[in-house]
């Protein structure tokens, strides 16, 4: 007993072949195989045409959006918000939220993101986001970029703009990351986002005096007289203010001001923060405070939230932490 092979010839008639027989009509099998390859090739061509049409439709939509997304079908970057977390003597620490959108037909993954922040075409921050970034096709993700800005660098740029009378400038972020899969023939993706905005000045907080007022056996009245300098062309409020006063390394007072305080535009706003301390925390420092002011250091810390009624993205709901250092000799009595 043996198996038989049945094929169909060009006239659609069945032909039974004996597997033990030798025959010359091999063209019948060849015809079947060729038809199979033609069908597969046709499906492949149709798939490529469909993908091309779909790609061009996405690209057309991207071009229609204009701006930073114009004439490209690549991952899109957009700066969302800026949150100032700390202002110290040397460094301003902040977080910038960046939206990464992926309009591509495939997902991508990057091991890190290198970014440079420009102000008036001058680099002021260069950092690396070391965490992996993965975005699926047609999806987006929001990442937080930690940034540290040297006060000296910022003040140099601001001083130049102020001397030239420039009240608006170009802010930019240049981001670059290597993708695990090539995108339109490129493995490294780079994008620069630029926007012309008003020149923003950070609040300057100065301690004008620490007034101990009347000394008593039960309590001592202390007032920190502070001035807040606002060079911006818009006012804002500081609220939920907390502060401490330390003399010669010893914290002698602390307090809070929950009510909002209006900081006037392009002006210096004086503010008095009253604090009551127990004499045990300050009496031991009286000799230094009275007779050795130049060698007696002070430290005042402020923590508050900035509220802008217009919702300015550069400041609104930013947290401001600042530390002021000096010696008691810095306070000159009239």
VOPAGU-2260 file (C-alpha; in pm, 1 decimal, decimal comma):
REM VOPAGU-2260
SITE   aa  ch    i         X         Y         Z
SITE  UNK   A    0       0,0       0,0       0,0
SITE  UNK   A    1     127,0     346,2     -84,1
SITE  UNK   A    2      16,5     705,8     -87,3
SITE  UNK   A    3     -80,1     884,1    -399,9
SITE  UNK   A    4     -27,4    1246,7    -490,9
SITE  UNK   A    5    -311,1    1438,6    -651,7
SITE  UNK   A    6    -238,2    1768,8    -827,1
SITE  UNK   A    7    -439,9    1982,3   -1062,2
SITE  UNK   A    8    -318,9    2076,7   -1408,9
SITE  UNK   A    9    -366,3    2407,3   -1591,4
SITE  UNK   A   10    -712,1    2296,2   -1712,9
SITE  UNK   A   11    -819,6    2235,0   -1350,8
SITE  UNK   A   12    -829,5    1857,9   -1395,2
SITE  UNK   A   13    -712,3    1630,8   -1118,3
SITE  UNK   A   14    -410,5    1417,4   -1200,5
SITE  UNK   A   15    -322,2    1121,6    -978,5
SITE  UNK   A   16      49,4    1058,0    -954,2
SITE  UNK   A   17     209,3     737,8    -840,3
SITE  UNK   A   18     494,7     832,4    -603,7
SITE  UNK   A   19     695,2     536,5    -744,4
SITE  UNK   A   20     654,6     659,6   -1096,8
SITE  UNK   A   21     882,6     900,9   -1267,6
SITE  UNK   A   22     718,5    1168,7   -1475,9
SITE  UNK   A   23     813,2    1473,6   -1670,9
SITE  UNK   A   24     517,0    1700,0   -1580,3
SITE  UNK   A   25     709,4    1872,8   -1297,5
SITE  UNK   A   26     586,8    2202,5   -1437,9
SITE  UNK   A   27     253,6    2132,0   -1266,1
SITE  UNK   A   28     413,6    2155,4    -918,4
SITE  UNK   A   29     623,0    2449,5   -1025,9
SITE  UNK   A   30     305,0    2629,5   -1126,0
SITE  UNK   A   31     151,8    2573,4    -782,5
SITE  UNK   A   32     466,1    2703,3    -603,6
SITE  UNK   A   33     490,2    3008,4    -826,6
SITE  UNK   A   34     130,5    3099,4    -756,8
SITE  UNK   A   35     197,3    3073,7    -379,9
SITE  UNK   A   36     498,2    3305,7    -404,3
SITE  UNK   A   37     299,9    3555,5    -613,0
SITE  UNK   A   38      23,5    3564,1    -352,3
SITE  UNK   A   39     273,5    3618,5     -67,7
SITE  UNK   A   40     452,3    3890,4    -265,8
SITE  UNK   A   41     122,2    4060,2    -342,1
SITE  UNK   A   42      25,0    4063,9      25,5
SITE  UNK   A   43     364,8    4208,7     114,7
SITE  UNK   A   44     327,9    4487,3    -142,5
SITE  UNK   A   45     -21,8    4568,8     -16,1
SITE  UNK   A   46     112,1    4583,6     340,9
SITE  UNK   A   47     391,5    4821,5     239,0
SITE  UNK   A   48     146,5    5045,4      52,5
SITE  UNK   A   49     -84,5    5052,2     354,9
SITE  UNK   A   50     203,6    5135,3     590,1
SITE  UNK   A   51     321,3    5412,5     355,6
SITE  UNK   A   52     -26,9    5566,6     341,4
SITE  UNK   A   53     -61,6    5543,8     719,2
SITE  UNK   A   54     284,5    5696,8     774,0
SITE  UNK   A   55     211,5    5988,6     540,6
SITE  UNK   A   56    -120,6    6050,9     710,5
SITE  UNK   A   57      56,7    6074,3    1048,0
SITE  UNK   A   58     323,2    6298,4     899,3
SITE  UNK   A   59      60,1    6527,2     747,1
SITE  UNK   A   60    -107,2    6557,9    1087,1
SITE  UNK   A   61     229,1    6638,4    1246,0
SITE  UNK   A   62     302,2    6906,9     986,4
SITE  UNK   A   63     -41,8    7060,3    1041,5
SITE  UNK   A   64      38,8    7114,1    1409,9
SITE  UNK   A   65     329,2    7344,8    1324,0
SITE  UNK   A   66     565,1    7491,7    1584,4
SITE  UNK   A   67     810,9    7254,1    1743,1
SITE  UNK   A   68     639,0    6958,2    1574,1
SITE  UNK   A   69     654,2    7100,0    1222,1
SITE  UNK   A   70     758,4    6888,2     922,5
SITE  UNK   A   71     868,5    6585,1    1119,8
SITE  UNK   A   72     745,9    6253,1    1245,6
SITE  UNK   A   73     968,7    6193,8    1543,3
SITE  UNK   A   74     926,8    6185,8    1921,3
SITE  UNK   A   75     788,4    6522,7    2031,8
SITE  UNK   A   76     913,1    6712,1    2334,3
SITE  UNK   A   77     725,4    6982,4    2519,1
SITE  UNK   A   78     821,5    7168,3    2837,4
SITE  UNK   A   79     524,4    7171,3    3073,1
SITE  UNK   A   80     594,6    7336,8    3411,2
SITE  UNK   A   81     880,9    7477,6    3614,8
SITE  UNK   A   82     896,7    7421,0    3990,1
SITE  UNK   A   83    1159,8    7606,5    4192,5
SITE  UNK   A   84    1240,8    7388,3    4493,4
SITE  UNK   A   85    1532,5    7570,7    4652,8
SITE  UNK   A   86    1730,0    7891,5    4621,3
SITE  UNK   A   87    2056,9    7890,0    4810,0
SITE  UNK   A   88    2361,5    8112,6    4810,1
SITE  UNK   A   89    2522,7    7929,3    4518,2
SITE  UNK   A   90    2266,1    7707,6    4349,8
SITE  UNK   A   91    1903,8    7728,4    4237,9
SITE  UNK   A   92    1743,2    7384,7    4234,4
SITE  UNK   A   93    1433,3    7327,3    4024,6
SITE  UNK   A   94    1232,4    7059,8    3848,4
SITE  UNK   A   95    1109,0    7090,5    3492,1
SITE  UNK   A   96     834,4    6860,2    3368,2
SITE  UNK   A   97     876,9    6751,5    3005,4
SITE  UNK   A   98     616,9    6573,4    2794,3
SITE  UNK   A   99     747,8    6312,7    2547,6
SITE  UNK   A  100     496,8    6209,2    2281,0
SITE  UNK   A  101     552,5    5919,1    2043,0
SITE  UNK   A  102     355,0    5939,7    1713,7
SITE  UNK   A  103     565,0    5662,8    1557,7
SITE  UNK   A  104     429,1    5322,4    1446,5
SITE  UNK   A  105     661,6    5151,9    1696,1
SITE  UNK   A  106     753,4    5211,0    2056,6
SITE  UNK   A  107    1100,2    5321,2    2155,4
SITE  UNK   A  108    1329,2    5308,5    2454,1
SITE  UNK   A  109    1619,9    5535,2    2547,4
SITE  UNK   A  110    1868,6    5469,6    2824,7
SITE  UNK   A  111    1909,1    5837,5    2915,1
SITE  UNK   A  112    1838,7    6191,8    2805,5
SITE  UNK   A  113    2098,6    6466,6    2779,8
SITE  UNK   A  114    1971,0    6821,9    2788,5
SITE  UNK   A  115    2105,5    7176,1    2780,6
SITE  UNK   A  116    1910,0    7483,7    2886,4
SITE  UNK   A  117    1978,3    7814,2    2712,4
SITE  UNK   A  118    1891,1    8168,3    2808,1
SITE  UNK   A  119    1965,3    8445,4    2559,7
SITE  UNK   A  120    2156,8    8183,0    2354,3
SITE  UNK   A  121    2386,4    8121,3    2653,0
SITE  UNK   A  122    2404,4    7770,8    2806,6
SITE  UNK   A  123    2313,5    7793,7    3175,5
SITE  UNK   A  124    2238,5    7429,4    3261,4
SITE  UNK   A  125    2380,3    7101,5    3129,7
SITE  UNK   A  126    2244,2    6783,9    3285,7
SITE  UNK   A  127    2169,6    6416,2    3214,3
SITE  UNK   A  128    1849,0    6233,3    3300,3
SITE  UNK   A  129    1992,3    5889,7    3377,8
SITE  UNK   A  130    1669,4    5688,0    3402,7
SITE  UNK   A  131    1547,3    5476,5    3107,0
SITE  UNK   A  132    1264,4    5628,2    2902,9
SITE  UNK   A  133    1015,7    5400,2    2726,8
SITE  UNK   A  134     714,0    5517,0    2527,3
SITE  UNK   A  135     476,1    5290,7    2339,2
SITE  UNK   A  136     351,2    5373,0    1990,5
SITE  UNK   A  137      88,6    5647,9    1993,7
SITE  UNK   A  138     143,5    5709,1    2364,9
SITE  UNK   A  139     313,2    5979,4    2573,2
SITE  UNK   A  140     486,5    6009,7    2908,0
SITE  UNK   A  141     572,3    6291,0    3148,9
SITE  UNK   A  142     918,1    6298,6    3305,2
SITE  UNK   A  143    1064,7    6531,4    3566,7
SITE  UNK   A  144    1406,1    6676,4    3483,9
SITE  UNK   A  145    1605,4    6786,1    3789,2
SITE  UNK   A  146    1808,1    7100,2    3723,2
SITE  UNK   A  147    2070,7    7289,8    3916,9
SITE  UNK   A  148    2146,8    7643,0    3810,1
SITE  UNK   A  149    2449,9    7826,8    3943,0
SITE  UNK   A  150    2351,3    8169,3    4072,6
SITE  UNK   A  151    2669,4    8319,8    3934,3
SITE  UNK   A  152    2587,5    8194,3    3582,4
SITE  UNK   A  153    2230,1    8322,9    3596,8
SITE  UNK   A  154    2324,8    8660,1    3742,1
SITE  UNK   A  155    2583,3    8713,5    3466,9
SITE  UNK   A  156    2317,1    8663,5    3196,3
SITE  UNK   A  157    2056,0    8873,8    3379,0
SITE  UNK   A  158    2303,5    9156,0    3439,3
SITE  UNK   A  159    2389,1    9167,4    3067,7
SITE  UNK   A  160    2020,6    9179,0    2970,9
SITE  UNK   A  161    1947,7    9444,7    3232,1
SITE  UNK   A  162    2236,0    9666,0    3117,3
SITE  UNK   A  163    2111,7    9641,4    2758,4
SITE  UNK   A  164    1754,6    9715,5    2861,6
SITE  UNK   A  165    1626,7    9385,4    2722,5
SITE  UNK   A  166    1299,7    9286,8    2888,6
SITE  UNK   A  167    1237,6    8967,2    2688,8
SITE  UNK   A  168    1468,0    8693,5    2569,3
SITE  UNK   A  169    1481,2    8347,1    2412,8
SITE  UNK   A  170    1467,5    8044,2    2638,6
SITE  UNK   A  171    1559,0    7707,0    2493,2
SITE  UNK   A  172    1604,6    7340,6    2578,9
SITE  UNK   A  173    1811,8    7112,4    2357,6
SITE  UNK   A  174    1752,2    6743,1    2427,2
SITE  UNK   A  175    1929,2    6442,3    2279,9
SITE  UNK   A  176    1891,9    6070,0    2338,5
SITE  UNK   A  177    1991,8    5748,7    2162,5
SITE  UNK   A  178    1702,6    5524,0    2065,1
SITE  UNK   A  179    1716,0    5145,9    2078,1
SITE  UNK   A  180    1552,6    5131,9    1732,5
SITE  UNK   A  181    1640,5    5359,2    1438,5
SITE  UNK   A  182    1386,9    5631,8    1360,7
SITE  UNK   A  183    1372,8    5738,6     997,0
SITE  UNK   A  184    1729,5    5625,1     952,1
SITE  UNK   A  185    1858,5    5812,9    1257,8
SITE  UNK   A  186    1960,4    5648,3    1581,8
SITE  UNK   A  187    2029,9    5964,9    1777,7
SITE  UNK   A  188    1732,3    6194,7    1821,3
SITE  UNK   A  189    1790,5    6564,0    1893,0
SITE  UNK   A  190    1533,3    6838,6    1933,3
SITE  UNK   A  191    1554,9    7202,5    2037,2
SITE  UNK   A  192    1257,5    7379,5    2191,2
SITE  UNK   A  193    1273,3    7758,7    2192,8
SITE  UNK   A  194    1036,1    8023,6    2315,9
SITE  UNK   A  195    1062,0    8399,4    2349,6
SITE  UNK   A  196     936,7    8508,8    2690,0
SITE  UNK   A  197     976,8    8799,2    2930,7
SITE  UNK   A  198    1303,4    8810,8    3120,3
SITE  UNK   A  199    1226,0    8646,4    3454,0
SITE  UNK   A  200    1400,8    8754,6    3770,5
SITE  UNK   A  201    1396,4    8538,1    4079,1
SITE  UNK   A  202    1288,6    8699,2    4406,2
SITE  UNK   A  203    1572,7    8851,5    4606,0
SITE  UNK   A  204    1521,5    8828,9    4981,8
SITE  UNK   A  205    1739,8    9046,9    5200,8
SITE  UNK   A  206    1748,5    9057,5    5579,4
SITE  UNK   A  207    1774,0    9423,1    5671,0
SITE  UNK   A  208    1776,8    9376,6    6048,8
SITE  UNK   A  209    1705,2    9139,7    6332,1
SITE  UNK   A  210    1548,2    9351,1    6604,1
SITE  UNK   A  211    1543,6    9197,1    6949,5
SITE  UNK   A  212    1318,6    9468,8    7083,3
SITE  UNK   A  213    1256,4    9455,2    7454,8
SITE  UNK   A  214    1442,0    9194,2    7656,5
SITE  UNK   A  215    1236,8    9038,8    7935,7
SITE  UNK   A  216    1274,6    8767,0    8193,3
SITE  UNK   A  217     982,7    8567,5    8057,3
SITE  UNK   A  218    1014,3    8634,9    7686,5
SITE  UNK   A  219    1204,7    8834,2    7425,9
SITE  UNK   A  220    1041,6    8993,4    7126,4
SITE  UNK   A  221    1228,3    8934,8    6800,5
SITE  UNK   A  222    1141,3    9079,3    6460,0
SITE  UNK   A  223    1310,7    8986,7    6132,5
SITE  UNK   A  224    1290,3    9286,4    5901,6
SITE  UNK   A  225    1308,4    9161,5    5544,4
SITE  UNK   A  226    1288,6    9322,4    5201,9
SITE  UNK   A  227    1174,4    9131,0    4892,9
SITE  UNK   A  228    1306,6    9265,7    4563,1
SITE  UNK   A  229    1093,4    9196,1    4255,5
SITE  UNK   A  230    1239,4    9314,2    3923,5
SITE  UNK   A  231     964,8    9148,7    3719,0
SITE  UNK   A  232     693,1    9342,3    3540,7
SITE  UNK   A  233     423,1    9156,9    3727,7
SITE  UNK   A  234     333,0    9125,8    4097,2
SITE  UNK   A  235     287,5    8800,2    4285,0
SITE  UNK   A  236     203,8    8676,2    4632,3
SITE  UNK   A  237     411,6    8472,7    4872,5
SITE  UNK   A  238     213,1    8257,8    5109,6
SITE  UNK   A  239     252,3    7981,6    5367,1
SITE  UNK   A  240     579,1    8140,2    5481,4
SITE  UNK   A  241     794,0    7965,6    5742,8
SITE  UNK   A  242    1117,8    8104,5    5881,7
SITE  UNK   A  243    1387,3    8044,8    6141,4
SITE  UNK   A  244    1652,6    8268,2    6297,2
SITE  UNK   A  245    1985,1    8129,5    6419,4
SITE  UNK   A  246    2262,1    8324,1    6594,1
SITE  UNK   A  247    2611,6    8180,9    6625,9
SITE  UNK   A  248    2487,7    7839,6    6515,5
SITE  UNK   A  249    2202,4    7829,0    6767,7
SITE  UNK   A  250    1841,8    7847,7    6653,2
SITE  UNK   A  251    1673,6    8106,5    6874,0
SITE  UNK   A  252    1342,7    8164,8    6697,0
SITE  UNK   A  253    1102,6    8030,4    6440,7
SITE  UNK   A  254     761,9    8128,3    6312,7
SITE  UNK   A  255     516,6    8124,9    6025,4
SITE  UNK   A  256     300,4    8363,3    5823,8
SITE  UNK   A  257      18,9    8170,3    5653,5
SITE  UNK   A  258    -153,6    8476,5    5505,0
SITE  UNK   A  259     -53,0    8585,8    5153,6
SITE  UNK   A  260     181,7    8883,3    5120,9
SITE  UNK   A  261     167,1    9095,8    4805,5
SITE  UNK   A  262     504,6    9155,0    4642,7
SITE  UNK   A  263     479,2    9460,4    4418,5
SITE  UNK   A  264     607,7    9459,9    4060,9
SITE  UNK   A  265     943,0    9626,2    3987,3
SITE  UNK   A  266     973,6    9734,1    4348,3
SITE  UNK   A  267    1114,4    9642,7    4688,3
SITE  UNK   A  268     850,7    9529,2    4937,2
SITE  UNK   A  269     939,2    9552,1    5309,4
SITE  UNK   A  270     804,5    9275,1    5531,6
SITE  UNK   A  271     834,3    9225,4    5907,1
SITE  UNK   A  272     815,4    8872,6    6045,6
SITE  UNK   A  273     756,0    8880,3    6422,6
SITE  UNK   A  274     874,3    8595,3    6643,7
SITE  UNK   A  275     859,6    8550,2    7018,4
SITE  UNK   A  276    1132,0    8343,2    7183,8
SITE  UNK   A  277    1197,5    8236,0    7536,7
SITE  UNK   A  278    1486,9    8415,4    7708,1
SITE  UNK   A  279    1667,3    8088,1    7772,7
SITE  UNK   A  280    1730,8    8060,4    7401,2
SITE  UNK   A  281    1881,6    8405,4    7361,7
SITE  UNK   A  282    2025,7    8530,4    7691,8
SITE  UNK   A  283    2336,5    8315,4    7659,6
SITE  UNK   A  284    2413,0    8490,8    7330,5
SITE  UNK   A  285    2375,8    8846,5    7461,8
SITE  UNK   A  286    2748,6    8913,6    7517,7
SITE  UNK   A  287    2829,7    8822,0    7158,7
SITE  UNK   A  288    2528,8    9007,2    7023,8
SITE  UNK   A  289    2625,9    9325,2    7204,8
SITE  UNK   A  290    3005,9    9327,7    7196,3
SITE  UNK   A  291    3124,6    9093,5    6920,2
SITE  UNK   A  292    2889,9    9155,1    6630,0
SITE  UNK   A  293    3146,4    9123,6    6351,8
SITE  UNK   A  294    3239,6    8770,6    6462,3
SITE  UNK   A  295    2886,0    8658,8    6542,9
SITE  UNK   A  296    2721,7    8491,2    6240,9
SITE  UNK   A  297    2350,7    8479,9    6178,3
SITE  UNK   A  298    2146,3    8253,3    5953,6
SITE  UNK   A  299    1787,8    8313,3    5844,8
SITE  UNK   A  300    1591,7    8054,7    5645,9
SITE  UNK   A  301    1269,8    8122,5    5454,6
SITE  UNK   A  302    1033,0    7873,6    5301,7
SITE  UNK   A  303     725,8    7987,6    5111,5
SITE  UNK   A  304     508,5    7930,9    4807,0
SITE  UNK   A  305     479,8    8176,5    4517,9
SITE  UNK   A  306     129,8    8241,3    4382,7
SITE  UNK   A  307      75,7    8429,6    4058,1
SITE  UNK   A  308    -283,6    8534,8    3989,2
SITE  UNK   A  309    -224,1    8504,3    3613,0
SITE  UNK   A  310     -95,0    8149,6    3649,4
SITE  UNK   A  311     252,6    8229,9    3517,9
SITE  UNK   A  312     415,0    7892,1    3450,7
SITE  UNK   A  313     758,6    8018,3    3557,5
SITE  UNK   A  314     647,9    8098,2    3912,5
SITE  UNK   A  315     296,4    7987,8    3998,3
SITE  UNK   A  316     288,0    7736,9    4284,7
SITE  UNK   A  317     666,3    7724,5    4294,5
SITE  UNK   A  318     827,0    7649,2    4627,9
SITE  UNK   A  319    1090,3    7896,4    4733,0
SITE  UNK   A  320    1351,2    7805,5    4992,4
SITE  UNK   A  321    1627,5    8051,1    5060,5
SITE  UNK   A  322    1900,9    8095,2    5316,9
SITE  UNK   A  323    2055,8    8427,2    5412,5
SITE  UNK   A  324    2387,4    8433,4    5595,1
SITE  UNK   A  325    2595,3    8712,6    5740,6
SITE  UNK   A  326    2719,9    8860,1    6065,3
SITE  UNK   A  327    2542,2    9086,6    6311,4
SITE  UNK   A  328    2777,5    9365,6    6204,9
SITE  UNK   A  329    2592,4    9372,9    5870,0
SITE  UNK   A  330    2297,8    9539,1    6039,6
SITE  UNK   A  331    2364,7    9911,7    6058,1
SITE  UNK   A  332    2154,3   10111,7    6294,1
SITE  UNK   A  333    2045,1   10458,8    6182,4
